[in-house]
Amino acid sequence: MKKIQSLYILLCFLTLGNLQSNAQIQEGNLMVGVNIADINLGFQDNHTQFGFGINPKVGYFFDDNWVLGSELKFGFNAAKNTHSIDYGIGAFSRYYLGDPRTVLLKYV
């Protein structure tokens, strides 16, 4: 079983390593995305637990390769006779590094 899992993980890394991004990360473009995280389901001592989190985000490219944006945070956790809801807002900034020759040509 471990050999199958190791082979699967290796295959995923090789596949993802060969993908090339052709995203438009130029000034004036909009980035929209969502993170789905913390999905859990547990069964311990006859107590079922469930939880998940989802974070939609939107960003604006103020300059080539640099985006600034905001995100909403929502999480839900439930266990026997109890539950909780988490929410919030946040900000993010990213700078995408590319081929140094391409980045330098912009400023020459």
NUFI-139731 format. One line per 5 residues: for each residue x, y, z of N, C-alpha, C, O. Coordinates in steps of 0.001 Angstrom, whole numbers, padded with zeros to 6 digits. Layout:
N
X:Y:Z:X:Y:Z:X:Y:Z:X:Y:Z ~ ... .
END
This chain:
108
000825:-001197:000000:000000:000000:000000:000870:001262:000000:000556:002238:-000681 ~ 001965:001234:000770:002853:002397:000823:003499:002656:-000526:003747:003808:-000881 ~ 003775:001596:-001287:004366:001780:-002606:003396:002496:-003532:003805:003349:-004320 ~ 002112:002156:-003443:001099:002803:-004281:000972:004274:-003905:000886:005134:-004781 ~ 000960:004568:-002599:000861:005958:-002157:002083:006754:-002599:001948:007886:-003065 .
003272:006174:-002458:004494:006865:-002867:004507:007115:-004365:004913:008185:-004819 ~ 004060:006127:-005135:004001:006286:-006578:003007:007372:-006969:003276:008161:-007874 ~ 001863:007418:-006296:000850:008436:-006567:001393:009833:-006266:001207:010756:-007059 ~ 002063:009991:-005123:002621:011292:-004754:003687:011714:-005759:003724:012873:-006171 ~ 004546:010794:-006153:005577:011099:-007147:004955:011508:-008471:005423:012454:-009106 .
003912:010816:-008897:003221:011146:-010139:002609:012540:-010072:002674:013290:-011046 ~ 002013:012897:-008927:001432:014238:-008765:002507:015318:-008872:002300:016326:-009547 ~ 003645:015120:-008219:004718:016108:-008290:005266:016249:-009699:005543:017360:-010151 ~ 005422:015132:-010395:005931:015203:-011762:004947:015912:-012681:005350:016694:-013543 ~ 003667:015642:-012501:002649:016279:-013330:002588:017770:-013057:002569:018573:-013990 .
002557:018144:-011790:002474:019558:-011444:003758:020292:-011804:003721:021478:-012132 ~ 004887:019606:-011747:006150:020233:-012089:006266:020561:-013559:007023:021456:-013934 ~ 005526:019849:-014406:005608:020081:-015840:004574:021075:-016357:004618:021457:-017526 ~ 003656:021494:-015512:002658:022463:-015937:003288:023848:-015993:004087:024210:-015129 ~ 002932:024604:-016992:003424:025967:-017105:002257:026929:-016980:001178:026694:-017522 .
002486:027992:-016272:001436:028978:-016080:001498:030027:-017176:002563:030564:-017478 ~ 000357:030313:-017762:000253:031376:-018748:-000724:032439:-018252:-001480:033024:-019029 ~ -000692:032671:-016959:-001629:033613:-016357:-001306:035034:-016786:-000154:035370:-017058 ~ -002310:035838:-016839:-002150:037250:-017180:-001915:038018:-015892:-002865:038385:-015200 ~ -000671:038258:-015573:-000328:038971:-014339:000202:040363:-014677:001261:040783:-014211 .
-000568:041052:-015497:-000194:042390:-015931:-001048:043434:-015234:-002146:043149:-014758 ~ -000524:044640:-015187:-001216:045754:-014547:-002626:045918:-015111:-002828:045874:-016324 ~ -003605:046107:-014210:-004984:046337:-014623:-005846:045088:-014622:-007067:045195:-014737 ~ -005256:043911:-014497:-006039:042674:-014486:-006568:042373:-013098:-006062:042889:-012102 ~ -007588:041536:-013043:-008237:041145:-011806:-007971:039667:-011540:-008011:038854:-012463 .
-007701:039315:-010285:-007500:037928:-009896:-008638:037525:-008966:-008925:038227:-007997 ~ -009282:036408:-009251:-010373:035907:-008429:-010062:034456:-008098:-009657:033691:-008973 ~ -010251:034072:-006841:-009977:032695:-006453:-010641:032341:-005142:-011272:033179:-004497 ~ -010489:031085:-004759:-011055:030605:-003506:-010153:029506:-002955:-009637:028681:-003709 ~ -009965:029499:-001640:-009265:028418:-000949:-010305:027610:-000190:-011158:028166:000503 .
-010227:026316:-000325:-011059:025416:000469:-010095:024632:001336:-009233:023918:000824 ~ -010236:024760:002654:-009242:024177:003546:-009897:023605:004793:-011089:023789:005037 ~ -009100:022920:005556:-009509:022388:006860:-010737:021494:006779:-011582:021515:007674 ~ -010837:020720:005726:-011939:019767:005637:-011580:018576:006505:-010571:017913:006265 ~ -012395:018300:007510:-012101:017162:008372:-013378:016444:008764:-014443:017047:008893 .
-013242:015169:008944:-014337:014307:009369:-013725:013287:010297:-012813:012559:009902 ~ -014205:013219:011517:-013611:012309:012496:-014666:011501:013226:-015775:011966:013489 ~ -014282:010273:013544:-015147:009374:014310:-014324:008856:015481:-013472:007985:015302 ~ -014569:009381:016679:-013854:008928:017867:-014840:008757:019005:-015612:009669:019303 ~ -014821:007599:019641:-015681:007320:020800:-017136:007669:020526:-017795:008298:021353 .
-017636:007259:019363:-019033:007499:018961:-019382:008983:018855:-020558:009342:018917 ~ -018395:009834:018699:-018629:011264:018494:-018169:011628:017089:-016982:011539:016773 ~ -019098:012033:016263:-018767:012438:014913:-018405:013910:014914:-019092:014727:015527 ~ -017315:014249:014220:-016879:015636:014094:-016781:015969:012617:-016382:015137:011803 ~ -017149:017196:012285:-017068:017648:010906:-016685:019115:010896:-017129:019886:011747 .
-015859:019501:009931:-015479:020904:009811:-014927:021214:008433:-014428:020330:007736 ~ -015023:022478:008047:-014453:022936:006780:-014256:024442:006847:-014811:025123:007710 ~ -013459:024944:005921:-013238:026377:005792:-013206:026752:004322:-012745:025977:003484 ~ -013696:027941:004014:-013697:028427:002637:-013343:029910:002664:-013881:030673:003465 ~ -012427:030308:001776:-011943:031690:001745:-011950:032228:000318:-010969:032041:-000403 .
-013023:032890:-000113:-013003:033534:-001433:-012158:034803:-001392:-012110:035497:-000376 ~ -011494:035098:-002508:-010628:036279:-002551:-010677:036934:-003914:-010971:036295:-004924 ~ -010381:038226:-003920:-010310:038996:-005153:-009144:039979:-005021:-008928:040570:-003964 ~ -008403:040138:-006112:-007255:041032:-006086:-007123:041807:-007385:-007631:041390:-008426 ~ -006441:042932:-007313:-006225:043798:-008467:-004722:043981:-008675:-003992:044265:-007726 .
-004262:043820:-009914:-002851:044008:-010224:-002559:045493:-010411:-002954:046086:-011416 ~ -001863:046096:-009438:-001494:047505:-009504:-000276:047739:-010374:-000069:048845:-010875 ~ 000517:046721:-010554:001712:046787:-011389:001920:045372:-011937:001348:044418:-011410 ~ 002714:045232:-012965:002999:043895:-013477:003569:043034:-012355:004501:043439:-011660 ~ 003003:041850:-012187:003434:040839:-011216:003096:041167:-009760:003436:040371:-008884 .
002448:042291:-009454:002141:042639:-008073:000635:042828:-007906:000025:043666:-008571 ~ 000039:042032:-007001:-001403:042080:-006769:-001671:042406:-005306:-000936:041981:-004414 ~ -002734:043166:-005076:-003187:043517:-003742:-004680:043239:-003701:-005412:043633:-004609 ~ -005137:042559:-002649:-006550:042197:-002620:-007076:041919:-001235:-006386:042120:-000235 ~ -008312:041452:-001192:-008971:041139:000076:-009598:039750:-000008:-009836:039221:-001094 .
-009857:039177:001160:-010471:037864:001219:-011478:037801:002361:-011336:038489:003372 ~ -012479:036978:002186:-013452:036676:003226:-013113:035306:003787:-012702:034416:003042 ~ -013280:035128:005079:-012972:033852:005717:-014239:033313:006365:-014944:034028:007077 ~ -014514:032034:006103:-015677:031391:006701:-015299:029970:007079:-014729:029239:006268 ~ -015612:029577:008300:-015341:028222:008761:-016497:027693:009576:-017196:028452:010247 .
-016700:026390:009517:-017778:025734:010256:-017225:024459:010874:-016577:023665:010192 ~ -017480:024262:012157:-017083:023050:012869:-018269:022556:013677:-018956:023337:014335 ~ -018500:021264:013623:-019614:020679:014361:-019172:019373:015015:-018433:018580:014432 ~ -019639:019180:016220:-019436:017937:016960:-020752:017627:017662:-021728:018365:017524 ~ -020772:016552:018401:-022011:016152:019070:-022495:017266:020004:-021781:017673:020921 .
-023698:017745:019765:-024375:018768:020573:-023702:020132:020582:-024015:020959:021439 ~ -022799:020388:019668:-022169:021702:019620:-021709:022012:018195:-021437:021110:017403 ~ -021630:023290:017894:-021089:023725:016607:-020543:025147:016757:-020891:025871:017689 ~ -019688:025518:015825:-019142:026874:015841:-018984:027365:014405:-018739:026592:013479 ~ -019132:028662:014259:-018970:029318:012963:-017934:030416:013141:-018045:031253:014038 .
-016934:030404:012285:-015887:031418:012305:-015979:032234:011023:-016240:031687:009951 ~ -015766:033541:011133:-015794:034380:009944:-014869:035573:010148:-014509:035911:011276 ~ -014497:036195:009059:-013623:037351:009141:-013254:037865:007761:-013676:037324:006739 ~ -012462:038917:007759:-011964:039486:006509:-010452:039616:006631:-009905:039660:007732 ~ -009802:039674:005505:-008354:039811:005510:-007875:040469:004229:-008644:040682:003291 .
-006609:040781:004211:-005986:041387:003036:-004778:040545:002648:-004198:039849:003481 ~ -004406:040616:001377:-003221:039905:000926:-002525:040707:-000161:-003121:041554:-000825 ~ -001251:040411:-000317:-000449:041003:-001366:000501:039928:-001858:001039:039157:-001063 ~ 000707:039872:-003165:001618:038893:-003756:002432:039561:-004843:001962:040442:-005563 ~ 003664:039109:-004932:004519:039524:-006035:004999:038260:-006719:005614:037405:-006081 .
004729:038131:-007995:005085:036943:-008753:006451:037134:-009394:006675:038082:-010147 ~ 007358:036218:-009081:008692:036247:-009658:008684:035448:-010942:008108:034361:-010999 ~ 009304:035966:-011946:009372:035277:-013222:010811:035176:-013674:011731:035206:-012858 ~ 010999:035060:-014937:012320:035030:-015529:012973:036385:-015288:012426:037406:-015707 ~ 014136:036424:-014620:014762:037726:-014321:015030:038573:-015556:014994:039801:-015475 .
015297:037948:-016690:015532:038718:-017908:014274:039467:-018325:014350:040598:-018804 ~ 013101:038827:-018139:011846:039459:-018502:011537:040637:-017577:011097:041690:-018036 ~ 011767:040460:-016285:011490:041513:-015308:012421:042697:-015561:011981:043845:-015496 ~ 013690:042443:-015847:014639:043539:-016066:014350:044305:-017345:014593:045510:-017414 ~ 013837:043623:-018353:013554:044308:-019622:012486:045373:-019475:012463:046347:-020228 .
011596:045188:-018501:010523:046150:-018300:011084:047513:-017869:010539:048556:-018229 ~ 012160:047494:-017106:012694:048729:-016536:013887:049285:-017305:014471:050287:-016891 ~ 014255:048660:-018406:015407:049144:-019203:014935:050131:-020225:015740:050656:-020994 .
END
